[in-house]
Amino acid sequence: MRRFMGPQRLWGSEGAPDEDWARPHVLWLPQHEPQVISYFARLREIVEQYPDVITPIADEDLHMTVQKVNAHNSDGIRVDDGQLAHAAITLQRELDALAPFAIDIGPARASGSAGIVEIWPESGPAELNRRVRAGLLAAGLTLPPPEEHFWPHMSCGYGNPRELHQMGAFALVA
């Protein structure tokens, strides 16, 4: 993904090793869902009208975060490719029993730092999140604490750092 965030929100710092810039995540990637790409193209047309306030997200960067993974395991060692490959197998086993579910995407709205697109109903993505967490934990990875309420959403744009106070000044309608 492109670097959208201001210095205070970046994961790494200038001169840091490359691995400091990468954080493992489990994502849903909609690039093979034409109706999703079409919807976000309409949103992008709106977002592009405010380049001083918000940067639109390109199709190849669209995603829904299902779960963040801590960069270090419980022994304090940075998670590496081998651990992630093992976690992928464990995660696939955990997801085998998950029944397919449908979602609705939208509406979009402005938040304090992004253009947010709601995902409905929440029950399918919430169950996906629970199973993903179980699989990752079974693989020995460490995770942030569970959220009391999993909030499925995507972003259609990220606020430009110096102009975030203006994010509430426009609404997204598509």
Secondary structure, 3 states (H helix, E strand, C coil): CCCCCCHHHCCCCCCCCHHHHCCCEEEECCCCCHHHHHHHHHHHHHHCCCCCCEEECCHHHCCEEEEECCCECCCCCECCHHHHHHHHHHHHHHHCCCCCCCCEEEEEEECCCEEEEEEECCHHHHHHHHHHHHHHHHCCCCCCCCCCCCCCEEEEEEECHHHHHHHHHCCCCC
